[in-house]
Amino acid sequence: MRKITILWVDDEMELLKPHILFLEDKGFRVVTATNGDDAIHINNTIPVDLIFLDENMPGMSGLETLRALKLIKPNVPVIMITKSEEEDIMDKALGSKISDYLIKPVNPNQILLTIKKHIDSQRLVSETTDSDYRAEFSNLTGLINSAQTIESWKEVYSRLVYWEIEIAESTEQGMEEILRMQKAEANQGFTRFIKTNYNNWFDEKNAGMPLLSPNVFRDKVFPIVNAGNKAVLILIDNLRLDQWRIIYRQISDFYSIDIDELYCGILPSVTQYARNSLFAGLMPMEIEDFFPDLWINDDEDETKNQYEEELLRKQMQRHGKGGRLYYEKINNQRAGKKLVENYKNLLSYDLSVLVFNFVDVLSHSRTDMEVIRELAGDEAAYRSLTLSWFQHSSLYELIKLLAGQNIKLIITTDHGSIRVFNPVRVIGDKKTSSNLRYKLGRNLNYNPKEVFEIRQPGRVHLPRINLTSSYIFACNNDFLVYPNNYNHFANFYRNTFQHGGISMEELLIPIAVLSPK
């Protein structure tokens, strides 16, 4: 195995011999240079893992040498060592992307700690992460086996997502498969929980209904506006908890969290049902009954979410909310830039609701486009692609601008998605809905053990196209495929992100209320 190589650049190298001997005794290879030109030549010639660089040298200064070194190998950590504590020198060094700086005189333990911090830290963090997850494994298994309420399932999911992100960022790969199996076990338990309890949540005598999509505005949003706050609600379509967690990392310098929790989405976990229900404050059957002109059935060709603003205004009227509402759906970069340019207009409204569709578009593009499949090959890559979009999006710019205003920021979504692997055969007629995670139709043929079936849609406040319509939902990481050309479609949709069925990823939905710092 190649030794870790350290390049130490200092014009007083004779004085540093004890430090170099100390590092070599610890197993490091130390290469020295007394000026910037030699340092650049060495950095060009051999693999270097870390550079200690004196700031004050004859000829090329430390800062000049730093810029040249970064041009050659920008990812090699450079530690500036200086006698000076002048702020402008530190500012210039930090602006040139040094990894750290030390003030002379330095001692050997300082040097060793810095090396471990910048070279060995990833390995140490990975080992600690894996060790901590091993210790947590049995606790999580016990929690999964004993979970009997929606609150306990929220805790299971939240803790699994925490470890999913931690282990994905670790260099050790051994724990990923174990966590994946534990998450699959949790989803099986969650599916059993939903099958047992979902219908009962809608019984009039049942007081155990959790916070569902229709009550999010009533219970979480309207109280904020009632308290005299101006609120901006951003709905990022198809956003999972893991994606929200990495997005919050990007904005945590600007906002503190007032509320960060999960609510339970409704079935089917798709935009047509879940988001219309969210904005209407009603279950889909009630939307169809009370506002038939605002509800579009599965078998109709019209866009299924074109009346969100009207539904939200009607909900506000029902609850006696007379404040000013602004609503906009952002579907492209041009609309996002325009919104950012005119963001102060939002401040004249009591409640602004903004819908961003990119993550949902990304999910569907991953199914249809091979290049996106390659870029988002698994959950970690899917998160990374989501983060990359967010960092360069108009949404990020807007959120940073709003941090300078006296508002409450609410971020949520309507449903999540799950990566599917296992095809399940279903037979239906031509009018059966096409979604891979649920089917609505009147002549469905399937194995009832493989799905969650709702033969009486009215009991869970879902509309039916005709008197014999029923719904079935895929569970865990299954997806529903017709027998016709079965192998082709099974292979095409395997390992794609889908939504509409039952899983923690689809139904346990993040909602956060943030205050500017």
CORTA-V498098 format. One record per residue. N is the residue number from 1. RES is the residue in three letters. NEAR is the number of other ideal C-beta (glycine too) atoms within 8 Angstrom. Layout:
((N & RES & NEAR) (N & RES & NEAR))
This chain:
((1 & MET & 2) (2 & ARG & 5) (3 & LYS & 7) (4 & ILE & 11) (5 & THR & 14) (6 & ILE & 15) (7 & LEU & 14) (8 & TRP & 14) (9 & VAL & 17) (10 & ASP & 12) (11 & ASP & 8) (12 & GLU & 7) (13 & MET & 10) (14 & GLU & 5) (15 & LEU & 5) (16 & LEU & 11) (17 & LYS & 8) (18 & PRO & 7) (19 & HIS & 11) (20 & ILE & 11) (21 & LEU & 8) (22 & PHE & 11) (23 & LEU & 14) (24 & GLU & 10) (25 & ASP & 6) (26 & LYS & 7) (27 & GLY & 6) (28 & PHE & 11) (29 & ARG & 8) (30 & VAL & 10) (31 & VAL & 11) (32 & THR & 11) (33 & ALA & 12) (34 & THR & 9) (35 & ASN & 12) (36 & GLY & 15) (37 & ASP & 8) (38 & ASP & 10) (39 & ALA & 15) (40 & ILE & 12) (41 & HIS & 9) (42 & ILE & 12) (43 & ASN & 14) (44 & ASN & 6) (45 & THR & 5) (46 & ILE & 7) (47 & PRO & 5) (48 & VAL & 13) (49 & ASP & 9) (50 & LEU & 15) (51 & ILE & 15) (52 & PHE & 12) (53 & LEU & 15) (54 & ASP & 12) (55 & GLU & 14) (56 & ASN & 8) (57 & MET & 15) (58 & PRO & 4) (59 & GLY & 6) (60 & MET & 9) (61 & SER & 9) (62 & GLY & 15) (63 & LEU & 11) (64 & GLU & 9) (65 & THR & 15) (66 & LEU & 14) (67 & ARG & 9) (68 & ALA & 11) (69 & LEU & 15) (70 & LYS & 11) (71 & LEU & 6) (72 & ILE & 9) (73 & LYS & 8) (74 & PRO & 7) (75 & ASN & 3) (76 & VAL & 11) (77 & PRO & 10) (78 & VAL & 13) (79 & ILE & 15) (80 & MET & 13) (81 & ILE & 13) (82 & THR & 15) (83 & LYS & 6) (84 & SER & 7) (85 & GLU & 6) (86 & GLU & 6) (87 & GLU & 6) (88 & ASP & 6) (89 & ILE & 11) (90 & MET & 10) (91 & ASP & 8) (92 & LYS & 9) (93 & ALA & 15) (94 & LEU & 9) (95 & GLY & 6) (96 & SER & 10) (97 & LYS & 8) (98 & ILE & 12) (99 & SER & 7) (100 & ASP & 10) (101 & TYR & 11) (102 & LEU & 12) (103 & ILE & 8) (104 & LYS & 7) (105 & PRO & 3) (106 & VAL & 9) (107 & ASN & 6) (108 & PRO & 9) (109 & ASN & 6) (110 & GLN & 9) (111 & ILE & 14) (112 & LEU & 11) (113 & LEU & 8) (114 & THR & 11) (115 & ILE & 14) (116 & LYS & 10) (117 & LYS & 9) (118 & HIS & 11) (119 & ILE & 10) (120 & ASP & 8) (121 & SER & 9) (122 & GLN & 7) (123 & ARG & 8) (124 & LEU & 9) (125 & VAL & 9) (126 & SER & 11) (127 & GLU & 9) (128 & THR & 8) (129 & THR & 14) (130 & ASP & 13) (131 & SER & 8) (132 & ASP & 8) (133 & TYR & 14) (134 & ARG & 8) (135 & ALA & 8) (136 & GLU & 10) (137 & PHE & 10) (138 & SER & 7) (139 & ASN & 8) (140 & LEU & 14) (141 & THR & 10) (142 & GLY & 8) (143 & LEU & 12) (144 & ILE & 12) (145 & ASN & 7) (146 & SER & 7) (147 & ALA & 13) (148 & GLN & 5) (149 & THR & 6) (150 & ILE & 9) (151 & GLU & 7) (152 & SER & 11) (153 & TRP & 14) (154 & LYS & 11) (155 & GLU & 10) (156 & VAL & 15) (157 & TYR & 14) (158 & SER & 10) (159 & ARG & 11) (160 & LEU & 14) (161 & VAL & 11) (162 & TYR & 9) (163 & TRP & 12) (164 & GLU & 12) (165 & ILE & 12) (166 & GLU & 10) (167 & ILE & 13) (168 & ALA & 10) (169 & GLU & 6) (170 & SER & 11) (171 & THR & 6) (172 & GLU & 9) (173 & GLN & 5) (174 & GLY & 7) (175 & MET & 13) (176 & GLU & 9) (177 & GLU & 7) (178 & ILE & 10) (179 & LEU & 13) (180 & ARG & 8) (181 & MET & 8) (182 & GLN & 13) (183 & LYS & 10) (184 & ALA & 10) (185 & GLU & 10) (186 & ALA & 14) (187 & ASN & 15) (188 & GLN & 9) (189 & GLY & 12) (190 & PHE & 16) (191 & THR & 13) (192 & ARG & 8) (193 & PHE & 12) (194 & ILE & 11) (195 & LYS & 10) (196 & THR & 7) (197 & ASN & 10) (198 & TYR & 10) (199 & ASN & 9) (200 & ASN & 9) (201 & TRP & 12) (202 & PHE & 9) (203 & ASP & 7) (204 & GLU & 3) (205 & LYS & 4) (206 & ASN & 9) (207 & ALA & 4) (208 & GLY & 7) (209 & MET & 7) (210 & PRO & 9) (211 & LEU & 8) (212 & LEU & 13) (213 & SER & 13) (214 & PRO & 12) (215 & ASN & 9) (216 & VAL & 14) (217 & PHE & 12) (218 & ARG & 11) (219 & ASP & 8) (220 & LYS & 14) (221 & VAL & 12) (222 & PHE & 11) (223 & PRO & 8) (224 & ILE & 12) (225 & VAL & 13) (226 & ASN & 6) (227 & ALA & 6) (228 & GLY & 3) (229 & ASN & 8) (230 & LYS & 12) (231 & ALA & 14) (232 & VAL & 13) (233 & LEU & 12) (234 & ILE & 12) (235 & LEU & 13) (236 & ILE & 12) (237 & ASP & 14) (238 & ASN & 14) (239 & LEU & 12) (240 & ARG & 10) (241 & LEU & 14) (242 & ASP & 11) (243 & GLN & 13) (244 & TRP & 13) (245 & ARG & 11) (246 & ILE & 12) (247 & ILE & 13) (248 & TYR & 11) (249 & ARG & 7) (250 & GLN & 10) (251 & ILE & 13) (252 & SER & 7) (253 & ASP & 4) (254 & PHE & 9) (255 & TYR & 12) (256 & SER & 6) (257 & ILE & 9) (258 & ASP & 7) (259 & ILE & 8) (260 & ASP & 7) (261 & GLU & 8) (262 & LEU & 11) (263 & TYR & 13) (264 & CYS & 12) (265 & GLY & 15) (266 & ILE & 13) (267 & LEU & 16) (268 & PRO & 15) (269 & SER & 16) (270 & VAL & 12) (271 & THR & 13) (272 & GLN & 11) (273 & TYR & 13) (274 & ALA & 15) (275 & ARG & 15) (276 & ASN & 17) (277 & SER & 16) (278 & LEU & 13) (279 & PHE & 12) (280 & ALA & 15) (281 & GLY & 12) (282 & LEU & 10) (283 & MET & 11) (284 & PRO & 14) (285 & MET & 11) (286 & GLU & 10) (287 & ILE & 15) (288 & GLU & 11) (289 & ASP & 6) (290 & PHE & 7) (291 & PHE & 12) (292 & PRO & 7) (293 & ASP & 4) (294 & LEU & 9) (295 & TRP & 11) (296 & ILE & 8) (297 & ASN & 8) (298 & ASP & 7) (299 & ASP & 6) (300 & GLU & 6) (301 & ASP & 2) (302 & GLU & 6) (303 & THR & 5) (304 & LYS & 8) (305 & ASN & 9) (306 & GLN & 7) (307 & TYR & 9) (308 & GLU & 13) (309 & GLU & 10) (310 & GLU & 9) (311 & LEU & 14) (312 & LEU & 14) (313 & ARG & 9) (314 & LYS & 10) (315 & GLN & 14) (316 & MET & 11) (317 & GLN & 8) (318 & ARG & 7) (319 & HIS & 9) (320 & GLY & 5) (321 & LYS & 9) (322 & GLY & 4) (323 & GLY & 9) (324 & ARG & 7) (325 & LEU & 13) (326 & TYR & 10) (327 & TYR & 11) (328 & GLU & 9) (329 & LYS & 8) (330 & ILE & 13) (331 & ASN & 5) (332 & ASN & 6) (333 & GLN & 6) (334 & ARG & 6) (335 & ALA & 10) (336 & GLY & 14) (337 & LYS & 9) (338 & LYS & 8) (339 & LEU & 13) (340 & VAL & 11) (341 & GLU & 6) (342 & ASN & 7) (343 & TYR & 10) (344 & LYS & 5) (345 & ASN & 8) (346 & LEU & 11) (347 & LEU & 8) (348 & SER & 5) (349 & TYR & 12) (350 & ASP & 8) (351 & LEU & 15) (352 & SER & 11) (353 & VAL & 12) (354 & LEU & 14) (355 & VAL & 11) (356 & PHE & 13) (357 & ASN & 10) (358 & PHE & 11) (359 & VAL & 14) (360 & ASP & 10) (361 & VAL & 8) (362 & LEU & 14) (363 & SER & 13) (364 & HIS & 8) (365 & SER & 9) (366 & ARG & 13) (367 & THR & 11) (368 & ASP & 6) (369 & MET & 8) (370 & GLU & 5) (371 & VAL & 6) (372 & ILE & 12) (373 & ARG & 12) (374 & GLU & 7) (375 & LEU & 8) (376 & ALA & 13) (377 & GLY & 6) (378 & ASP & 7) (379 & GLU & 9) (380 & ALA & 7) (381 & ALA & 10) (382 & TYR & 14) (383 & ARG & 13) (384 & SER & 9) (385 & LEU & 12) (386 & THR & 13) (387 & LEU & 12) (388 & SER & 8) (389 & TRP & 11) (390 & PHE & 11) (391 & GLN & 8) (392 & HIS & 6) (393 & SER & 11) (394 & SER & 11) (395 & LEU & 13) (396 & TYR & 12) (397 & GLU & 9) (398 & LEU & 13) (399 & ILE & 13) (400 & LYS & 9) (401 & LEU & 10) (402 & LEU & 13) (403 & ALA & 11) (404 & GLY & 5) (405 & GLN & 9) (406 & ASN & 4) (407 & ILE & 12) (408 & LYS & 12) (409 & LEU & 14) (410 & ILE & 15) (411 & ILE & 12) (412 & THR & 15) (413 & THR & 12) (414 & ASP & 13) (415 & HIS & 15) (416 & GLY & 17) (417 & SER & 12) (418 & ILE & 14) (419 & ARG & 11) (420 & VAL & 16) (421 & PHE & 6) (422 & ASN & 8) (423 & PRO & 12) (424 & VAL & 13) (425 & ARG & 10) (426 & VAL & 13) (427 & ILE & 9) (428 & GLY & 11) (429 & ASP & 7) (430 & LYS & 3) (431 & LYS & 8) (432 & THR & 11) (433 & SER & 9) (434 & SER & 4) (435 & ASN & 11) (436 & LEU & 11) (437 & ARG & 16) (438 & TYR & 15) (439 & LYS & 12) (440 & LEU & 12) (441 & GLY & 13) (442 & ARG & 10) (443 & ASN & 8) (444 & LEU & 12) (445 & ASN & 6) (446 & TYR & 13) (447 & ASN & 7) (448 & PRO & 6) (449 & LYS & 4) (450 & GLU & 8) (451 & VAL & 15) (452 & PHE & 13) (453 & GLU & 10) (454 & ILE & 14) (455 & ARG & 4) (456 & GLN & 7) (457 & PRO & 12) (458 & GLY & 8) (459 & ARG & 8) (460 & VAL & 13) (461 & HIS & 9) (462 & LEU & 13) (463 & PRO & 9) (464 & ARG & 10) (465 & ILE & 11) (466 & ASN & 6) (467 & LEU & 4) (468 & THR & 5) (469 & SER & 11) (470 & SER & 14) (471 & TYR & 13) (472 & ILE & 14) (473 & PHE & 15) (474 & ALA & 16) (475 & CYS & 13) (476 & ASN & 12) (477 & ASN & 11) (478 & ASP & 13) (479 & PHE & 14) (480 & LEU & 15) (481 & VAL & 13) (482 & TYR & 10) (483 & PRO & 6) (484 & ASN & 4) (485 & ASN & 6) (486 & TYR & 11) (487 & ASN & 6) (488 & HIS & 7) (489 & PHE & 11) (490 & ALA & 10) (491 & ASN & 7) (492 & PHE & 6) (493 & TYR & 13) (494 & ARG & 10) (495 & ASN & 6) (496 & THR & 10) (497 & PHE & 12) (498 & GLN & 15) (499 & HIS & 14) (500 & GLY & 13) (501 & GLY & 17) (502 & ILE & 15) (503 & SER & 14) (504 & MET & 12) (505 & GLU & 11) (506 & GLU & 15) (507 & LEU & 15) (508 & LEU & 12) (509 & ILE & 14) (510 & PRO & 13) (511 & ILE & 13) (512 & ALA & 13) (513 & VAL & 13) (514 & LEU & 13) (515 & SER & 9) (516 & PRO & 12) (517 & LYS & 7))
